């Protein structure tokens, strides 16, 4: 799916990523918040359904709350967001390392 994302850093530490995905002729947004390498919060459109998804994790990666405006949160929703967060985080860090290398 076509995606634009904007990473935000505090110093060299990635703190959050805002994402805009194009799906089914509409734009969907999501925001991923990180504490170190850990995803600690996701808020926005689910990857596999409509509505709004809110996930919160503790610093060990344990899910502490989950809500979906349209239905019960499925394990597949959580796994999809964790995977997407990891992909975006790795890409953002690689890009950041490339653009800041030598500066």
Helices and strands as residue ranges (DSSP letters): E 3-10, E 13-23, E 26-35, E 38-44, E 53-57, E 63-68, H 75-100
